[in-house]
Amino acid sequence: MTTDFCPWANRFVYWLKEPVGWFVLATAISVMVGLYFSPIGWTLAASLTAILVIGMAWPWVAVRVTRCGLHPETDAVHEGDSCRMVLSVRNRIPLPVWGLAIEGYLDRHMAGETNPTASLACVPPLCTAEFCIDVTPRLRGHYPVTRPQVTCSFPFGIWTARRELPDVNPLTVWPKCYSILGLFPVAGRTNADQGDGSRGGRSGDFVGVRSFRRGDSAKHVNWVASARSDSLVVTERGGPQSVDLDVFIDTSRGASRESLDRRIRVAASVLSSLHQVRVTTRVRLGDRWLTYRLDVRGRRQMLDALASVPVDGETCQPMIPAVSKASITVTGSADGEVAIRISDPQGGRRGGGKTREIVVAMDDDLGIALASLWQEVRDARSAA
């Protein structure tokens, strides 16, 4: 029952998939009955013909006498967040139009999804009306994937007339981001406004004093301590340090679409947290490298790149992180689990490096799991 044994014959029978095909077949049978068996066949044929004419003529007229436009109030939204869309319709005839719908905007990748993006019960005659519709995108991506269509199957639903939507604005759906409590636990060597570490330098908070070294500025000399020790003493300062980090995101094709979606959501949460604490990050997304600035435009660039990952994944080479550089690797498994690995070459006992990894199952809360990983890495670094 699931094998197509005669694919060459599909074009001859596919018209029966639409209700109008069965009505045409029933009309032909009624004509045969009227010709050879009973006059009641003519009555049935006339009734079916009237239903066919009305059921096909009105949808054809409805999609051509109206001009529609679909515009989201914002150009980007996260998965699961509500978004308001404005549907403008101009009716050019002195009759109300029923049953208009917009298909192919947000329902492109929804498995088993049959509901249109927007639908209207009635449009008043000779007017231009605007309707506000709240939608909740459930899958990341750049929409519409294909050109949306205005459809109508009123009044009988036996045939659907379609016409391309002439006026439409795009919408970007970003991956859902989970809040991660706490700062990134890996310290680096680059001065930053916030973060871990207190490496000695010429700016930041007071750390202690040390002997004067050639090249030190005179303004850093602690003259009171120098007078007491009868030698030049310099005030040592230290501030937060930022780490140059590589993030590897596995976007290869997996066993399920949900597995890849969870990987992308984990990656978006991690990158958003790193961006918030201003950690310089280089991202390998599939086979391409992505760098972005630590500002609003950079965050948008990062989320747009994650939204553009193909829904079913892509073919990419294996990821090999550098041993001498801090990195985060996000990978997935066939059963939907997500593995997150943090490698810190400066951490661990005697600076030998430290690696922490957690596996998030399908039924685990991503936000809690990511916050737990951050705390584990911080505790391991402190213990080392």
Disulfide bonds with the S-S distance in Angstrom:
none
